[in-house]
């Protein structure tokens, strides 16, 4: 047997997957609900499939319809703050905010409208700043105890230049969403796992090969581990397998309405200090057409794989400083290609991705432009976003009695994992459910009114 593994013949709950969703579920069951006999199973080390590929940000800034996403994210952030306080903020939670920027005059009134809509959904009040004498309050670089929620909309160029001089001079408006920031996802995950194990959660390194559903309900799980095939008797199973959730659901005879997208990020050193170390997560909302050289454009246009890079790319290039102390690292992301794909491991990323992201970020932060003439060494990684059509997660019971799932957490698994796991733990422990619970059940797709709503959904909240 592998060192440190404890086997058992039965378990109260078996959780399939030790990413952030599975670990958070184990934590909320064992530590906060007092459930004993929780077994966490994964063939890989904890947090190593997609959870360690996260940009590690969080926000309560979500569109409708309805306020369910904002409500569950506010709950998740409440839990993050509780965990930060009890741990001495071991995972370095901050509240620097999300800073949305535009140079498009047509987008300025939409910034105001979006901020007001977010306020009605529960993100917090709107503060408008249209003069240079405004009392706009910058976010603290460290800590998470700011009383400011909601958003600040800045439409005065002089105020923008005063507080955010690193942005391109043609920036016309900003929205600074406040109950947002980032943290160390690995530190959070390991803290939750340590607390869960202190409360009896067992971790088994193995592959789930079969789920017994005789009689229409869960009766056990077959696991291939180092010592051979083990059968664990249990009446409750949780699927928390990230991009492998569809394959896991097939063991239950269930087809889930999920698909995967491959998303990447880059990390590079910024010795020029183009992005201040105290900057918020900064997002350029305008579409862009990259100013390739004539030779580059001709070469790209001749390749079916690269052709789209010469046309207009969607808005959303964004980045943030990474690391503490003397770090000069910057993370950059631009989701300009989000076609559904089958998950394959290890992942392969577009060879031009790093250069494209640097172009996108240099549009909003001109001092990054020198890196375009001599590209810095960029580390590219990422993972699969597992999504539903409307980009809302699934947490709750499945059609087989005793089976549950937590998944489709898309690109927001780190920020939502505690809220989603808290909800799922209420189901399993048979506690009263929060009012937003129906919005995240699988059977919402059986509601004709919900299906009609899907056809006119609009913004899914994907950055």
Secondary structure, 3 states (H helix, E strand, C coil): CCCCCCCCCECCEEEECCCHHHHHHHHHHHHHCCCCCEEEEECCCCCCCCHHHCCCEEECCCCCCCCHHHHHHHHHHHHHHHHHHHHCCCCCCCCCCEEEEECCHHHHHHHHHHHHHHHHHCCCCEEEECCCCCCCCCCCCCCCCCCCCCEEEECCHHHHHHHCCCCCCCCCEEEEECCEEECCHHHHHHHHHHHHHHCCCEEEEEEEEEEECHHHECCEEEEEECCEEEEEECCCEEECCHHHHHHHHHCCCCCCCCEEEEEEEEEEECCCCCCCCCCCEEEECCCECCCCCHHHHHHHHCCCCCHHHHCCECCCEEEEEECCCCCCEEEEECCCCCCEECCCCCCCCCCCHHHHHHHHHHHHCHHHCHHHHCCCCCEEEEEEEEECCCCCCEEEECCCECEEEEECCCCCHHHHHHHHHHHHHHHHCCCCCCCCHHHHCHHHHHCHHHHHHHHCCCCCCCC
